[in-house]
Amino acid sequence: MPGAQIIAAPNGLPYSRLGLSVSKRVGKAVTRNRIKRRIRELFRTQKKSLPQGFDIIVIPDREFLNKRWDVQAREFVKALERFKGESEPRQ
């Protein structure tokens, strides 16, 4: 996903979990918190489209907030679809 690195690993559970790592290099606290809120909302609203049984870690960069919401949602789902049907960790 442009604007973020996504790492996913199978967790052996019937649901997926989200982890976030937003560096201080991305911006000040207000910017980092806004990015985290947006990613959590992407995860929440797209849950039915995402692969189940994965721990998903998102590491955004500075460019993450430069895109519109609908573009981010589409790219988020597309980036995670490549993990469907896998059982080994992958970046």
Secondary structure, DSSP 8 states (H G I E B T S, - for coil): -TTEEEEEEE-SSSS-EEEE---GGG-SHHHHHHHHHHHHHHHHHTGGGS-SSEEEEEEE-GGGGGS-HHHHHHHHHHHHHTTTT--S-B-
